[in-house]
Amino acid sequence: MKQKVLQYDAVFEKEVDGGYSVWIPDLPGCASQGDSLEEAMKNIKEAMELYLEDADNDKVDEGKVHKDRFIVPVQVSTP
């Protein structure tokens, strides 16, 4: 049985109190967290699997791979 491999960008944010929050911008509402980066990665993969399992195939572009997308932190000074 062939399986599709889907790739999505995940945004990880280190929390002040420890641990990480993580979400998938292309899958609205698909988010998780973990006490370590490894745990957050494991948890978001599980959340993605559940999200995609429940998603209407018309709403999820299963072949979408954003090779031209990247995330860069940008800092600005405010008064």
N, C-alpha and C positions, 0 to 999 in steps of 0.2 A: 504494500500500500504506500503510495507516494504521499509525502507531507509537504506542505508549503512552509517555507521559512519566511516569516514576516520581520521587518525591521522598522522600528520606530525610535525617535529620539526621546530620551528620558532626561528630565531636569532634576538634579539632586541639589538639595539645599541643606547645609549643615545648620542644625538648630542650636540656639544659645544654651539650652538646658541639656544638650547632648543628643546624639542620634542624628538621623537624616530624614527629611521629607523628600518624596519623589513623586513626580507626575509625568504623564505623557501628553504633551500639548495636542497631538493629533487625535487623541481619544478622550473627549471631554468627560470629566468626572472620574477618569481612571487615575487614581492616586494611592499612595501607600506611605509607609514609614518603616524605620528600623533603628535599633540601637547602635548598629554598626553599618558601614557601607555595604558589607557583604549581606547582612540581613535585609537591608533596604532593597538591594538588587534582587534577592530571592523573593521578597514580598511583592515587588512591582511586577516581576515576571508572572507570579501567580495571579495578581490582579488583572494583568493584560490577558492572560488565558481565559479567565472568567468573563471579562469584558467582551472579548471577541467571540466567545462561545454564545453569549446572550445577544450579541449585536445583530441587527438586521443587516444582511449582506449588502443591501443597497446603500447603507450608510457608511460602510467601512470599505475603503479602497484597499483590497487585500494585496495588490501588487505594488503598493506605494513604497518607494524607498527614496528618501530625500538625500541624494548624494551631494547636492549643492547647498545644503543647509548646514550652518554651524552656529554655535553659541559663543559669544565673546562677552566677558564682563566689562562693563563700561562704568567708570566712576566720574562723578561730577561734584564740584564743591557748591555748597549752598550757604547763604549767609546765616 
